[in-house]
Amino acid sequence: MKVADHVRWYLMATSNFELHAPHWHGNTVVIQHMRTDVATLLTMGMLVADMVPDNPGTWLFHCHVAPHLRGGMQALYTVEAKAPSKQTSGR
């Protein structure tokens, strides 16, 4: 993804009636009209999170529930800087 792209994240919990707390480092998302970087994903639930990243870099995305984090419920996502626009001379 690149800075200023519209990115839609679809999250679902399908693991044995456990709660999850997905957390995006470096950028925020909008869930149900609220801007946040951490969400609550209820048992067997689903949510949609919209992101318009403004902070380039490689960032951690993980579940804040300690046993899930220790178990490897984490990933990296990369936001690339937007390419500079080419300016045209007025000729």
C-alpha positions as CSV (number, residue, x, y, z in Angstrom):
1,M,0.0,0.0,0.0
2,K,1.1,3.6,-0.5
3,V,0.5,6.8,1.5
4,A,-3.0,8.1,0.9
5,D,-4.4,4.9,-0.6
6,H,-7.7,3.7,0.7
7,V,-7.2,0.3,2.3
8,R,-10.0,-1.8,3.7
9,W,-9.2,-4.4,6.3
10,Y,-11.6,-7.3,6.9
11,L,-11.1,-9.0,10.3
12,M,-12.8,-12.0,11.7
13,A,-12.4,-14.2,14.8
14,T,-12.9,-17.9,14.2
15,S,-10.9,-19.3,17.1
16,N,-12.7,-21.2,19.9
17,F,-14.8,-18.4,21.4
18,E,-11.9,-16.1,22.2
19,L,-11.7,-12.3,22.1
20,H,-9.1,-10.4,20.1
21,A,-7.7,-6.9,20.2
22,P,-6.2,-6.2,16.8
23,H,-3.7,-3.3,16.9
24,W,-2.1,-1.4,14.0
25,H,1.2,0.3,14.7
26,G,2.1,3.5,12.8
27,N,-1.3,4.3,11.3
28,T,-4.9,4.5,12.4
29,V,-8.1,3.0,11.0
30,V,-11.8,4.1,11.1
31,I,-14.2,1.5,12.6
32,Q,-17.9,2.5,12.9
33,H,-17.1,6.2,12.4
34,M,-14.3,6.2,15.1
35,R,-10.6,6.7,14.5
36,T,-8.5,4.2,16.5
37,D,-5.4,2.0,16.3
38,V,-6.8,-0.8,18.3
39,A,-10.2,-2.6,18.1
40,T,-12.2,-5.2,20.0
41,L,-13.1,-8.3,18.0
42,L,-15.7,-10.3,19.8
43,T,-16.1,-14.0,19.8
44,M,-16.9,-15.3,16.3
45,G,-17.2,-11.6,15.2
46,M,-16.3,-9.7,12.1
47,L,-15.4,-6.0,11.5
48,V,-14.3,-3.8,8.7
49,A,-11.6,-1.2,9.3
50,D,-10.8,1.5,6.8
51,M,-7.3,3.0,6.6
52,V,-5.8,5.9,4.7
53,P,-2.2,5.5,5.7
54,D,-0.2,8.7,6.2
55,N,3.0,7.3,7.8
56,P,5.3,5.4,5.5
57,G,7.3,2.5,6.9
58,T,7.0,-1.1,7.9
59,W,4.7,-1.5,10.8
60,L,3.5,-4.2,13.2
61,F,-0.1,-5.5,13.2
62,H,-0.8,-7.9,16.1
63,C,-3.4,-9.1,18.6
64,H,-2.9,-7.5,22.1
65,V,-4.1,-10.6,23.9
66,A,-0.9,-11.8,25.4
67,P,-1.2,-15.6,24.6
68,H,-2.2,-14.8,21.0
69,L,0.8,-12.5,20.6
70,R,3.2,-15.1,22.1
71,G,1.6,-17.7,19.8
72,G,2.5,-15.6,16.7
73,M,-0.7,-13.7,16.0
74,Q,1.3,-10.8,14.4
75,A,2.3,-9.6,10.9
76,L,4.1,-6.7,9.3
77,Y,2.5,-4.3,6.8
78,T,4.4,-1.8,4.7
79,V,3.3,1.7,3.7
80,E,5.3,3.0,0.8
81,A,5.9,6.7,0.3
82,K,3.9,8.2,-2.6
83,A,6.0,8.8,-5.7
84,P,6.6,12.5,-6.3
85,S,4.3,13.9,-8.9
86,K,5.9,15.0,-12.2
87,Q,5.5,18.7,-12.7
88,T,5.1,20.0,-16.2
89,S,6.4,23.3,-17.4
90,G,3.9,25.7,-18.6
91,R,5.3,25.5,-22.2
